[in-house]
């Protein structure tokens, strides 16, 4: 059998997927051991034990000054900002994306602006947001919206444009108005693409969230990473980065599972994404 036709079973796929993680972990352990053998006080590659201790301290020991459990306070603050930003971006994607995809007039009016706006590096807008919106939560949420909404709008609009033209013509032949066509033909098929757009948007959203928290925040995962970097506290930074990665992965998988459960017809091809 050709290699291209060989498909691993469920257990085999899990084992194959674990290999890169095991190799990366082994490489880190070896690198950490070599550096600490040369310098026991080395902070660049702390041991797994040191990182576990630091993570447990952040998660389960109250801070002496504030009395808060810092990991959970930071996580809650970051997730709240992320949720607000993604909800606003998703709302814009539904409205603007549908207008661009359904109406030729809307496409002519909005598509050039969205295309041009999507080319602006969002991080360059951050100083403007801080000046206009202040240093509070609005600027951080605004950066997430600016960084993710254009991407999501274009993805949703393209999904509408990719709908079979025969369905649109058939609905119009049966007398459907624009509102009826939108409600009964376009929107039902748009939702799984919106979920996919949100999953795509979460990647830059995390980048902009951490960037905003690093500049102006008093709590949050990004804030904590940039706060302890001045002390070279890699035993805190690395676990925080891994924690962010874990949260992002769980959110992505949860959205993928929800899409499969709610819109099984959109996953008939058996795609793994």
C-alpha positions as CSV (number, residue, x, y, z in Angstrom):
1,X,0.0,0.0,0.0
2,X,1.3,3.5,-0.9
3,X,2.2,5.7,2.0
4,X,-0.3,8.3,0.8
5,X,-3.1,5.8,1.4
6,X,-2.0,4.6,4.9
7,X,-4.2,6.1,7.6
8,X,-3.2,5.6,11.3
9,X,-5.9,4.3,13.7
10,X,-7.0,6.4,16.6
11,X,-4.3,5.1,19.0
12,X,-1.7,5.4,16.4
13,X,-2.7,9.0,15.6
14,X,-2.5,9.9,19.3
15,X,1.0,8.3,19.6
16,X,2.2,10.0,16.4
17,X,0.9,13.4,17.6
18,X,2.7,12.9,20.9
19,X,6.1,12.4,19.4
20,X,6.9,16.1,18.6
21,X,5.8,17.1,22.1
22,X,8.0,14.4,23.6
23,X,11.0,15.4,21.5
24,X,10.6,19.1,22.4
25,X,10.3,18.2,26.1
26,X,13.3,16.0,26.0
27,X,15.3,18.7,24.2
28,X,14.4,21.2,26.8
29,X,15.2,18.9,29.7
30,X,18.7,18.1,28.2
31,X,19.4,21.8,27.5
32,X,18.3,22.8,31.0
33,X,20.5,20.1,32.6
34,X,23.5,21.1,30.5
35,X,23.2,24.8,31.4
36,X,22.6,24.1,35.1
37,X,25.5,21.8,35.2
38,X,27.7,24.7,34.0
39,X,25.9,27.2,36.2
40,X,23.6,26.0,39.0
41,X,22.1,29.5,39.2
42,X,21.2,29.7,35.5
43,X,17.8,31.3,35.0
44,X,17.4,31.0,31.3
45,X,16.3,27.3,31.2
46,X,14.9,26.5,34.7
47,X,14.2,22.9,35.6
48,X,10.8,21.3,35.3
49,X,10.7,21.2,39.1
50,X,11.4,24.9,39.4
51,X,8.7,25.8,36.9
52,X,6.2,23.5,38.6
53,X,6.9,25.1,42.0
54,X,6.6,28.6,40.5
55,X,3.3,27.7,38.8
56,X,1.9,26.2,41.9
57,X,2.9,29.3,43.9
58,X,1.1,31.6,41.4
59,X,-2.0,29.3,41.3
60,X,-2.5,28.2,44.9
61,X,-0.7,30.7,47.2
62,X,-2.2,34.0,47.9
63,X,-0.1,37.0,47.0
64,X,1.3,38.7,50.1
65,X,0.4,42.2,49.0
66,X,-3.0,41.8,47.4
67,X,-4.2,38.4,48.8
68,X,-5.2,37.3,45.3
69,X,-4.3,34.0,43.6
70,X,-2.5,35.7,40.8
71,X,-2.8,33.0,38.1
72,X,-6.6,32.9,38.3
73,X,-6.9,36.7,38.6
74,X,-4.7,37.1,35.5
75,X,-6.6,34.4,33.6
76,X,-10.0,35.8,34.4
77,X,-8.9,39.4,33.3
78,X,-7.4,38.2,30.0
79,X,-10.4,35.9,29.2
80,X,-12.9,38.7,29.9
81,X,-11.0,41.1,27.5
82,X,-10.7,38.3,24.9
83,X,-14.4,37.5,25.1
84,X,-15.5,41.1,24.8
85,X,-13.3,41.7,21.8
86,X,-14.2,38.5,20.0
87,X,-18.0,39.1,20.6
88,X,-17.8,42.5,19.0
89,X,-15.6,41.3,16.1
90,X,-18.1,38.4,15.5
91,X,-21.0,40.8,15.5
92,X,-19.2,42.9,12.9
93,X,-18.4,39.9,10.9
94,X,-22.0,38.8,10.8
95,X,-23.4,42.2,9.8
96,X,-20.7,43.5,7.5
97,X,-19.7,40.1,6.1
98,X,-23.4,39.4,5.2
99,X,-23.8,42.8,3.6
100,X,-20.7,42.3,1.4
101,X,-21.5,38.7,0.5
102,X,-25.2,39.1,-0.2
103,X,-25.7,42.6,-1.7
104,X,-23.7,43.8,-4.7
105,X,-24.3,47.4,-3.5
106,X,-22.9,46.4,0.0
107,X,-19.9,44.8,-1.7
108,X,-19.1,47.9,-3.7
109,X,-19.6,50.1,-0.7
110,X,-17.8,48.1,2.0
111,X,-15.4,45.6,0.5
112,X,-12.7,48.2,-0.6
113,X,-12.7,49.8,2.9
114,X,-12.5,46.4,4.7
115,X,-9.7,45.2,2.4
116,X,-7.7,48.4,3.0
117,X,-8.4,48.5,6.7
118,X,-7.2,44.8,7.1
119,X,-3.8,45.9,5.8
120,X,-3.1,48.3,8.6
121,X,-0.8,46.6,11.2
122,X,-3.1,46.6,14.3
123,X,-0.3,47.1,16.8
124,X,0.4,50.5,15.2
125,X,-3.1,51.6,16.1
126,X,-2.6,50.9,19.8
127,X,-1.2,54.4,20.6
128,X,-4.2,55.9,18.9
129,X,-6.5,53.7,20.9
130,X,-4.8,54.6,24.1
131,X,-5.1,58.3,23.3
132,X,-8.7,58.2,22.2
133,X,-10.1,55.5,24.6
134,X,-7.7,56.0,27.5
135,X,-5.6,53.3,29.3
136,X,-8.6,51.3,30.5
137,X,-10.3,48.2,29.2
138,X,-11.8,49.9,26.1
139,X,-8.4,50.3,24.4
140,X,-7.4,46.7,25.0
141,X,-10.8,45.4,23.7
142,X,-10.6,47.8,20.8
143,X,-7.2,46.5,19.7
144,X,-8.6,42.9,19.6
145,X,-11.5,44.1,17.5
146,X,-9.3,46.1,15.1
147,X,-6.9,43.1,14.8
148,X,-9.5,40.4,14.2
149,X,-12.7,41.9,12.8
150,X,-11.3,42.6,9.2
151,X,-10.1,39.0,9.0
152,X,-13.3,37.6,10.2
153,X,-15.4,39.9,8.0
154,X,-13.5,38.8,4.9
155,X,-13.8,35.1,5.8
156,X,-17.6,35.3,6.4
157,X,-18.1,37.4,3.2
158,X,-16.2,34.9,1.1
159,X,-18.2,32.0,2.6
160,X,-21.4,33.7,1.5
161,X,-20.0,34.4,-2.0
162,X,-19.0,30.7,-2.2
163,X,-22.6,29.5,-1.7
164,X,-23.9,27.7,-4.8
165,X,-25.4,30.2,-7.1
166,X,-28.1,27.7,-8.0
167,X,-29.5,28.0,-4.5
168,X,-29.8,31.8,-4.7
169,X,-31.5,31.6,-8.1
170,X,-33.8,28.8,-7.0
171,X,-34.9,30.9,-3.9
172,X,-35.5,33.9,-6.1
173,X,-37.5,31.8,-8.6
174,X,-39.8,30.7,-5.8
175,X,-40.4,34.3,-4.9
176,X,-38.1,34.8,-1.9
177,X,-37.4,38.4,-1.0
178,X,-33.9,39.6,-0.1
179,X,-34.8,39.3,3.7
180,X,-36.3,35.8,3.2
181,X,-33.3,34.7,1.1
182,X,-30.9,36.0,3.8
183,X,-32.8,34.4,6.7
184,X,-33.6,31.0,5.1
185,X,-30.7,30.4,2.7
186,X,-27.7,32.5,3.6
187,X,-27.6,32.7,7.4
188,X,-28.2,29.0,8.1
189,X,-25.1,28.1,6.0
190,X,-23.1,31.0,7.3
191,X,-22.9,30.0,11.0
192,X,-20.3,27.2,10.7
193,X,-18.1,29.6,8.6
194,X,-18.5,32.2,11.4
195,X,-17.3,29.6,13.9
196,X,-14.3,28.9,11.7
197,X,-13.6,32.6,11.3
198,X,-13.7,33.0,15.1
199,X,-11.2,30.2,15.4
200,X,-8.9,31.9,12.9
201,X,-9.4,35.2,14.7
202,X,-8.4,33.8,18.1
203,X,-4.8,33.5,16.9
204,X,-4.1,37.2,16.3
205,X,-6.5,38.1,19.2
206,X,-4.1,36.5,21.7
207,X,-1.2,38.4,20.2
208,X,-2.9,41.7,20.5
209,X,-4.3,41.0,23.9
210,X,-0.9,40.2,25.3
211,X,0.6,43.2,23.6
212,X,-2.0,45.5,25.0
213,X,-1.7,44.1,28.5
214,X,2.1,44.4,28.4
215,X,1.8,48.1,27.8
216,X,-1.0,49.2,30.0
217,X,-2.6,46.9,32.5
218,X,-2.5,46.0,36.2
219,X,-3.6,42.3,35.8
220,X,-3.7,39.8,33.0
221,X,-1.5,37.1,31.6
222,X,0.4,39.4,29.3
223,X,0.9,41.9,32.1
224,X,2.3,39.3,34.4
225,X,4.8,38.0,31.8
226,X,6.2,41.4,31.1
227,X,6.2,42.3,34.8
228,X,8.4,39.4,35.8
229,X,10.7,39.6,32.8
230,X,12.7,42.3,34.5
231,X,13.7,39.7,37.1
232,X,14.5,37.1,34.4
233,X,11.9,34.9,36.1
234,X,11.7,32.3,33.3
235,X,10.3,29.8,35.9
236,X,7.1,32.0,35.8
237,X,7.3,33.2,32.1
238,X,7.5,29.7,30.5
239,X,4.6,28.2,32.6
240,X,2.5,31.3,31.8
241,X,3.2,30.9,28.1
242,X,2.3,27.2,28.2
243,X,-0.9,28.1,30.2
244,X,-1.9,30.6,27.4
245,X,-1.2,27.9,24.8
246,X,-3.3,25.4,26.7
247,X,-6.2,27.9,27.1
248,X,-6.0,28.8,23.4
249,X,-6.0,25.1,22.4
250,X,-9.0,24.3,24.6
251,X,-11.0,27.2,23.2
252,X,-10.1,26.1,19.6
253,X,-11.1,22.5,20.3
254,X,-14.3,23.6,22.0
255,X,-15.3,25.7,19.1
256,X,-14.5,22.9,16.7
257,X,-16.6,20.4,18.7
258,X,-19.5,22.8,19.0
259,X,-19.4,23.3,15.2
260,X,-19.5,19.6,14.6
261,X,-22.4,19.1,17.0
262,X,-24.4,22.1,15.9
263,X,-23.7,21.9,12.1
264,X,-22.8,18.3,11.3
265,X,-23.7,18.8,7.6
266,X,-20.8,21.3,7.3
267,X,-18.3,18.6,8.3
268,X,-19.3,15.7,6.0
269,X,-15.9,15.8,4.3
270,X,-14.4,14.4,7.6
271,X,-11.9,17.2,7.9
272,X,-9.8,17.1,11.1
273,X,-9.8,20.8,11.6
